[in-house]
């Protein structure tokens, strides 16, 4: 198991598990992973580091079934680090880029927001906004495919 995965699990255990719905929690941010070079390039990320905070984890915890939440926190590192497709997010949605990956024959969606917030090395920070299981294949209609691992070809 990756160290990043252990960190997110510990974060959930300490700040999220057992909290009442919509309760206020301490806002803690951790580095989830660094993107691969190809994903960084195709997603046009200035900084390869992807962060997640307890506020987002709490949102996922409150909105998703327990088994889905557990699966996401145990697999989010793989979904973000090794996506199968990269999409441009819809304008009405938060975050500019979305990653999609199939895990155990089920597609998962993760939205990433590029911010102007700077980290300790003065690099712009990228944050996970949300993650969930795609329940209908039609969900991705209207999203522009930027890159696909299977073809390894940019859509442009």
N, C-alpha and C positions, 0 to 999 in steps of 0.2 A: 504494500500500500504506500502511495506517495505521501511525503511529509505534508504537502498542501492539503490533501484529503483529510489527514488527521487534524489539521488546524481547523478546517471548516466544521468537522464533527465536534471537536472540543468547543468551538465557538457556539454551536447550536445547543450543546448540552449545558453550557454555562449561562447563556443569555436568552435562549428561545424556548426550549422544551418546557412544557407545563405552564406557560404564560397564558393568561386569559386573552381571548380574541380582542384585537385592537388596543391592547395595553401598551403603555409607554415602556420602552426598554432603553438600555444604555446603547449609544451608537458607537460601535467598534468596527474598524476597517482592517482587513487583512489582504495580503497579496494572495490571490488564488493560484495564478500561474503566469508564465511567460508564453506568449504565442510563438509558434514555429515561424521561421522566416517567410515561408510561402503564405501563411495565413496573415502575417503582419503586412506583407506586400500587397496581397490581393484585397485585403480589407482597408488598405490605406491608413494604417495605424502609425502615428509618430513614435509611440512608445509601445514595446511588446508586452508590458506588464498589465495584467487584468486584476482588478480589485473587486472585493465584495464586502458589503457591510451588514451589520445585524439588522438594520432597518429593512433591507431587501429580503433577507432570510426570514424575518418576521412576517413580511407580506406573503411570501410563498407558504409559510407555515399556516397562516390564517386562511388562505384561499384554496389550498390544495388538500386532497385526502392524505392521511398520514402515510400510507404506503408510497404515494407519489413523492411526498416531501422527502422521505427517507431515501428513496431511490435517487432523487435529484442530488441531495447532499453527498451521497456516496459516489456519484458519477459526474458531477459538474466539472471536475478537473478534466476528465476525458472529453466531455462535450465541448468545452471551451478550447482546450489545447489542440484537439484533433477533430474539428468540425468536418462534415462531409460536404456541406454547402454553406455559402455565405450569401446572405440576401441584404439588399438595401431595405431598411425598414420603411414602412409607410409614414407619410408626413404626420399623420395624426397620432402616431405612436411615439412613446418616449424611447430614445436611443436611436442611433443612426444605422447600426449594423445588427444583423441577427445571424446567429449560427444555428445550423440544424445538424443533428447527428442521430443515426439509428442505433439504439442500444437494445439488445434482446428483442429485435424485430419491432420495436416501437420508436417512433420519431420523437425527438425532444427538441425544443425551441429555446434559445437563450438570446436575449436582447442585450446589447452592449451600448453604453453611452460614452462618447468621447467628450471630455470636459476640458475646460481651461484651467482647472485646479492643478497646481503643480505639486509634484512629490518632492522629497528631500534632495533630489538631484536635479531639480528644475525641469523635469519632464512632465508633459501633460498626462493626466491620469485617465484611465479607462475603467468604467464601473459596470458591473452586471446590474441590469435594471430588473429583470425577471427571468424566470425559467419555468417551463411547464411541458407536459406531455401534449403532443398534437393529437387531438382526438379524431379529427376529420381531415382527410387529404386535401380537401378544398380550402382549408385554412390558409395555405400558402398562395392561393390565387390572389393576384394583385401585388405580390411582393416581387421585386426585380431581382433575379438571380445574378449575382456578381461573379461567383466562382463555384466550381464543383470539383471535388476531389477526384471523382470517377473519371472526368475528362481531363482534369488538370489544365484546363483551358479557361482563360478569362472570358467572360461573356462579351467584352467590348471589342 
